[in-house]
Amino acid sequence: MVVISEQSENGQMNDQARGKMSIFIIAEIGINHNGDLNTARQLIDVAADAGADAVKFQKRSIDLVYDKALLDSPRESPWGTTQREQKEGLEFGLDEYREIDRYCNGKGIEWFASAWDMESQQFLRKFDCKYNKIASAMIVYKDLLREVASEGKYTFISTGMTMDGDIGKAVEIFREANCPFELMHCVSTYPMEDTDANLNCIKTLRNRHHCDVGYSGHEVGLAVSYAAAALGITSLERHITLDRAMYGSDQAASVEPVGFRQLVGAVRKIEKAMGDGIIGVHEKEIPIAKKLRAHLPMKANG
């Protein structure tokens, strides 16, 4: 199990800030609900039944995130023939998030969302979420970072597509605001090739920025996430889906229900298996050692 220190100036969290002293597992629903509340509920069920700590969504104000020329351009989708119709079809509003909040409370699972613009961050304040998330695309948006940090909520900061200098600036903003946070190593390709994972960045980020580090993965399969768990991450985020063949750009980089249950179970086993690193004789080994070394001279035995 990862040992978490008290919140300090170096950005490490305490168990009260994040809620528990083990890898915090986030089921990223994102926009995989395809604008359908029933699908969202089913994905929340998948996460809760598997034992995830939280589900995460994405919130955008379409006219702020995308320019008019793009929104007016053609795109075939289940909602119409333009980019605007596709993107608005994927977006939940106040009524949908009220239902998400109600449903997650009933399931006993936390939820939060990554905002892609200032208006969306202010929208999310309507709900009593414990956590915030900075998406990799937004880590360079300093005004948004300051807005999020001003709330003082524990924040997960993804580092995909980002040079270390910009990561350092984000860290500085959260430390200046005295807002608890952790970085999340991430490679922003969908899906990510296993050979591109560069998991040693987890150690680099931890040593360079003196903070807790998680992993946000977009790979196909589970092996890379298992390796990340063994490297001492404090959080793990994976996209989930009901079916990887469903409509949507994130579906191919997502984990289906059976795989997600397997992932959560294996990560919890890995945590226990890592131990405390102290070399010694386990008490369960003592009778075995006596039996297997019984033929040795006393001098050799001691």
Secondary structure, DSSP 8 states (H G I E B T S, - for coil): --------TT----HHHHSSSS-EEEEEEETTTTT-HHHHHHHHHHHHHHT-SEEEEEE--HHHHS-HHHHHSEEEETTEEEHHHHHHHH---HHHHHHHHHHHHHHT-EEEEEESSHHHHHHHTTS--SEEEE-GGGTT-HHHHHHHHTTT-EEEEE-TT--HHHHHHHHHHHHHTT--EEEEEE---SSB-GGG--TTHHHHHHHHH-S-EEEEE-BSSSHHHHHHHHTT-SEEEEEB-S-TTSSSTTGGGSB-HHHHHHHHHHHHHHHHHH-----S--GGGHHHHHHHTTTS-HHHH-
